[in-house]
């Protein structure tokens, strides 16, 4: 089992920045690849970014490339999402998720591949 708790959401003006954190407990954190997803009101949950177990491989959805940066601290059991140049369309509930994998370098895009999910943290970007 892996328990995930997100924090760092809030209200920010367009162009601003936020840093989300996802603290993991339970199973060894380094055994899971991690991802961030988001769900805006009235829309389906969408993939944002993923990072491999080792932290060396990442993959971003096109809409956040160059603005968001994912990182992980395996010693601290935490994954971070630094969000810069925020836009109103980034407004959503952001979820972190853990994907059990034997690969140190793989990441996953599909939500169905993730085994554990956090409760989410609200990010609101005002125009």
C-alpha positions in Angstrom: 0.0 0.0 0.0 1.1 3.6 -0.7 -0.7 6.5 0.9 -0.4 9.8 -1.0 -1.2 13.3 0.4 -1.0 16.3 -1.9 -0.4 19.9 -0.7 0.5 23.3 -2.0 -2.6 24.1 -4.0 -4.3 27.5 -3.8 -5.4 30.6 -5.6 -2.9 32.4 -7.8 -3.1 35.1 -10.5 -2.3 34.2 -14.1 1.4 34.3 -14.6 2.1 33.2 -11.1 3.6 30.1 -9.7 2.7 27.3 -7.3 4.6 24.3 -6.0 2.6 21.2 -5.3 4.0 18.4 -3.1 2.9 14.8 -2.8 4.1 13.0 0.3 4.1 9.2 0.2 4.0 6.7 3.0 3.8 2.9 3.2 5.5 0.9 0.5 9.0 2.0 -0.5 8.7 5.2 -2.4 11.5 4.3 -4.8 9.5 1.3 -6.0 6.9 3.4 -7.8 6.9 5.8 -10.7 4.8 8.9 -10.0 2.4 11.0 -12.0 0.3 14.1 -11.7 -3.1 14.3 -13.2 -5.7 17.1 -13.1 -9.4 17.4 -13.4 -11.2 20.6 -14.3 -14.9 21.2 -13.6 -17.0 19.4 -16.1 -14.0 17.7 -17.7 -12.4 14.3 -17.5 -9.2 13.7 -15.6 -6.2 14.3 -17.7 -2.6 13.4 -17.5 -0.1 16.2 -16.8 3.3 14.7 -16.2 5.1 11.6 -15.0 8.5 10.7 -13.6 10.3 7.4 -13.4 11.4 5.6 -10.2 14.9 6.9 -10.6 13.8 10.4 -11.4 15.9 10.5 -14.5 13.0 10.1 -17.0 10.1 12.5 -17.3 7.2 13.1 -19.7 5.0 16.1 -19.9 1.8 16.7 -21.7 2.2 19.4 -24.4 0.1 22.0 -22.7 2.5 22.3 -19.7 5.9 21.8 -21.4 8.3 24.6 -20.5 6.1 25.7 -17.6 5.8 22.8 -15.2 8.7 20.8 -13.7 8.3 17.5 -11.9 10.9 16.2 -9.5 11.2 13.6 -6.8 13.1 13.2 -3.6 13.3 9.4 -2.9 15.0 9.9 0.4 12.2 12.2 1.5 9.4 10.2 -0.1 8.0 13.2 -1.9 7.3 14.2 -5.5 7.0 17.9 -6.5 5.3 19.8 -9.2 6.7 23.2 -9.8 4.1 25.2 -11.9 5.2 28.4 -13.4 3.5 30.9 -15.8 0.2 29.6 -14.7 -2.9 30.1 -16.9 -6.6 30.1 -16.1 -6.9 26.9 -18.1 -4.6 25.2 -15.5 -7.4 25.6 -13.0 -8.2 22.1 -11.7 -8.0 19.6 -8.9 -4.5 18.1 -9.1 -3.9 14.5 -8.1 -0.7 12.6 -7.6 -0.6 8.9 -8.4 1.8 6.0 -7.9 2.5 3.3 -10.5 4.1 0.1 -9.3 6.8 -0.9 -11.8 10.0 -2.9 -11.8 11.5 -0.5 -14.3 13.7 2.3 -13.0 13.3 4.3 -16.1 9.7 3.8 -17.2 6.8 6.2 -16.7 3.1 5.9 -17.4 0.5 8.1 -19.1 -2.6 6.1 -18.7 -4.5 6.6 -15.4 -5.5 3.0 -15.5 -1.9 2.0 -14.9 -1.7 3.9 -11.6 -2.3 1.9 -8.5 -2.6 4.5 -5.8 -4.1 8.0 -5.8 -4.1 11.0 -3.5 -7.2 13.0 -2.6 -6.3 16.0 -4.7 -5.5 19.6 -4.2 -7.3 22.5 -5.8 -5.4 24.9 -8.0 -7.3 28.0 -9.1 -5.7 30.5 -11.5 -7.5 33.8 -11.9 -7.3 36.0 -15.0 
